[in-house]
């Protein structure tokens, strides 16, 4: 198995990306949920070698050097606590996350853009309180008109999210790949089955 794994890496360099390590803060919570805080396995091994992290869980696969072999880390925890940012950056991604990746006019998911509630042509500014996620049909329907003039209404009023609120929102949107060793650290406060 180990030999197959090594030759797989040689044949398929993209295979090196197949074993990411979940990075936890010193309080054993992920640095971020969405995007999930992951490092390539090489960075996780380097950080462990430099004594910056503790390895909490490992994959079954091993990497070798001429003098040693190391199991690939699947979960690492930082030795020093990193204080989460209090200020939430106003980015397209964070805006979509705040609005739960759905149009704030009709609730559609999928191909989203953003819309100024008070159009810029009418003096509206680009801010958390005036920009919402919108699907293309609703955005085109609204154009540079006010909500009243186009017959649309907002599902919820736009506002600046707190960093903890956005972090918790990210937990609702798990990535495509979750290794079994990560579950105890991602959803440790989820309700248990009886």
Secondary structure as a PSIPRED ss2 file (coil, helix, strand):
# PSIPRED VFORMAT (PSIPRED V4.0)

   1 X C   1.000  0.000  0.000
   2 X H   0.000  1.000  0.000
   3 X H   0.000  1.000  0.000
   4 X H   0.000  1.000  0.000
   5 X H   0.000  1.000  0.000
   6 X H   0.000  1.000  0.000
   7 X H   0.000  1.000  0.000
   8 X H   0.000  1.000  0.000
   9 X H   0.000  1.000  0.000
  10 X H   0.000  1.000  0.000
  11 X H   0.000  1.000  0.000
  12 X C   1.000  0.000  0.000
  13 X H   0.000  1.000  0.000
  14 X H   0.000  1.000  0.000
  15 X H   0.000  1.000  0.000
  16 X H   0.000  1.000  0.000
  17 X H   0.000  1.000  0.000
  18 X H   0.000  1.000  0.000
  19 X C   1.000  0.000  0.000
  20 X C   1.000  0.000  0.000
  21 X E   0.000  0.000  1.000
  22 X E   0.000  0.000  1.000
  23 X E   0.000  0.000  1.000
  24 X E   0.000  0.000  1.000
  25 X C   1.000  0.000  0.000
  26 X C   1.000  0.000  0.000
  27 X C   1.000  0.000  0.000
  28 X C   1.000  0.000  0.000
  29 X C   1.000  0.000  0.000
  30 X E   0.000  0.000  1.000
  31 X C   1.000  0.000  0.000
  32 X C   1.000  0.000  0.000
  33 X E   0.000  0.000  1.000
  34 X C   1.000  0.000  0.000
  35 X C   1.000  0.000  0.000
  36 X E   0.000  0.000  1.000
  37 X C   1.000  0.000  0.000
  38 X E   0.000  0.000  1.000
  39 X E   0.000  0.000  1.000
  40 X C   1.000  0.000  0.000
  41 X H   0.000  1.000  0.000
  42 X H   0.000  1.000  0.000
  43 X H   0.000  1.000  0.000
  44 X H   0.000  1.000  0.000
  45 X H   0.000  1.000  0.000
  46 X H   0.000  1.000  0.000
  47 X H   0.000  1.000  0.000
  48 X H   0.000  1.000  0.000
  49 X H   0.000  1.000  0.000
  50 X C   1.000  0.000  0.000
  51 X C   1.000  0.000  0.000
  52 X C   1.000  0.000  0.000
  53 X E   0.000  0.000  1.000
  54 X E   0.000  0.000  1.000
  55 X E   0.000  0.000  1.000
  56 X E   0.000  0.000  1.000
  57 X E   0.000  0.000  1.000
  58 X E   0.000  0.000  1.000
  59 X E   0.000  0.000  1.000
  60 X E   0.000  0.000  1.000
  61 X E   0.000  0.000  1.000
  62 X E   0.000  0.000  1.000
  63 X E   0.000  0.000  1.000
  64 X E   0.000  0.000  1.000
  65 X C   1.000  0.000  0.000
  66 X C   1.000  0.000  0.000
  67 X C   1.000  0.000  0.000
  68 X C   1.000  0.000  0.000
  69 X E   0.000  0.000  1.000
  70 X E   0.000  0.000  1.000
  71 X E   0.000  0.000  1.000
  72 X E   0.000  0.000  1.000
  73 X E   0.000  0.000  1.000
  74 X E   0.000  0.000  1.000
  75 X E   0.000  0.000  1.000
  76 X E   0.000  0.000  1.000
  77 X E   0.000  0.000  1.000
  78 X E   0.000  0.000  1.000
  79 X C   1.000  0.000  0.000
  80 X C   1.000  0.000  0.000
  81 X C   1.000  0.000  0.000
  82 X C   1.000  0.000  0.000
  83 X C   1.000  0.000  0.000
  84 X C   1.000  0.000  0.000
  85 X C   1.000  0.000  0.000
  86 X C   1.000  0.000  0.000
  87 X C   1.000  0.000  0.000
  88 X C   1.000  0.000  0.000
  89 X C   1.000  0.000  0.000
  90 X C   1.000  0.000  0.000
  91 X C   1.000  0.000  0.000
  92 X H   0.000  1.000  0.000
  93 X H   0.000  1.000  0.000
  94 X H   0.000  1.000  0.000
  95 X H   0.000  1.000  0.000
  96 X H   0.000  1.000  0.000
  97 X H   0.000  1.000  0.000
  98 X H   0.000  1.000  0.000
  99 X C   1.000  0.000  0.000
 100 X C   1.000  0.000  0.000
 101 X C   1.000  0.000  0.000
 102 X E   0.000  0.000  1.000
 103 X C   1.000  0.000  0.000
 104 X C   1.000  0.000  0.000
 105 X C   1.000  0.000  0.000
 106 X C   1.000  0.000  0.000
 107 X C   1.000  0.000  0.000
 108 X C   1.000  0.000  0.000
 109 X E   0.000  0.000  1.000
 110 X C   1.000  0.000  0.000
 111 X C   1.000  0.000  0.000
 112 X E   0.000  0.000  1.000
 113 X E   0.000  0.000  1.000
 114 X E   0.000  0.000  1.000
 115 X E   0.000  0.000  1.000
 116 X E   0.000  0.000  1.000
 117 X C   1.000  0.000  0.000
 118 X C   1.000  0.000  0.000
 119 X C   1.000  0.000  0.000
 120 X H   0.000  1.000  0.000
 121 X H   0.000  1.000  0.000
 122 X H   0.000  1.000  0.000
 123 X C   1.000  0.000  0.000
 124 X C   1.000  0.000  0.000
 125 X C   1.000  0.000  0.000
 126 X C   1.000  0.000  0.000
 127 X C   1.000  0.000  0.000
 128 X C   1.000  0.000  0.000
 129 X C   1.000  0.000  0.000
 130 X C   1.000  0.000  0.000
 131 X E   0.000  0.000  1.000
 132 X E   0.000  0.000  1.000
 133 X E   0.000  0.000  1.000
 134 X E   0.000  0.000  1.000
 135 X E   0.000  0.000  1.000
 136 X H   0.000  1.000  0.000
 137 X H   0.000  1.000  0.000
 138 X H   0.000  1.000  0.000
 139 X H   0.000  1.000  0.000
 140 X H   0.000  1.000  0.000
 141 X H   0.000  1.000  0.000
 142 X H   0.000  1.000  0.000
 143 X C   1.000  0.000  0.000
 144 X C   1.000  0.000  0.000
 145 X C   1.000  0.000  0.000
 146 X C   1.000  0.000  0.000
 147 X H   0.000  1.000  0.000
 148 X H   0.000  1.000  0.000
 149 X H   0.000  1.000  0.000
 150 X H   0.000  1.000  0.000
 151 X C   1.000  0.000  0.000
 152 X C   1.000  0.000  0.000
 153 X C   1.000  0.000  0.000
 154 X C   1.000  0.000  0.000
 155 X C   1.000  0.000  0.000
 156 X C   1.000  0.000  0.000
 157 X C   1.000  0.000  0.000
 158 X C   1.000  0.000  0.000
 159 X C   1.000  0.000  0.000
 160 X C   1.000  0.000  0.000
 161 X C   1.000  0.000  0.000
 162 X C   1.000  0.000  0.000
 163 X H   0.000  1.000  0.000
 164 X H   0.000  1.000  0.000
 165 X H   0.000  1.000  0.000
 166 X H   0.000  1.000  0.000
 167 X H   0.000  1.000  0.000
 168 X H   0.000  1.000  0.000
 169 X H   0.000  1.000  0.000
 170 X H   0.000  1.000  0.000
 171 X C   1.000  0.000  0.000
 172 X C   1.000  0.000  0.000
 173 X C   1.000  0.000  0.000
 174 X C   1.000  0.000  0.000
 175 X C   1.000  0.000  0.000
 176 X C   1.000  0.000  0.000
 177 X C   1.000  0.000  0.000
 178 X C   1.000  0.000  0.000
 179 X C   1.000  0.000  0.000
 180 X H   0.000  1.000  0.000
 181 X H   0.000  1.000  0.000
 182 X H   0.000  1.000  0.000
 183 X H   0.000  1.000  0.000
 184 X H   0.000  1.000  0.000
 185 X H   0.000  1.000  0.000
 186 X H   0.000  1.000  0.000
 187 X C   1.000  0.000  0.000
 188 X C   1.000  0.000  0.000
 189 X C   1.000  0.000  0.000
 190 X C   1.000  0.000  0.000
 191 X C   1.000  0.000  0.000
 192 X C   1.000  0.000  0.000
 193 X C   1.000  0.000  0.000
 194 X C   1.000  0.000  0.000
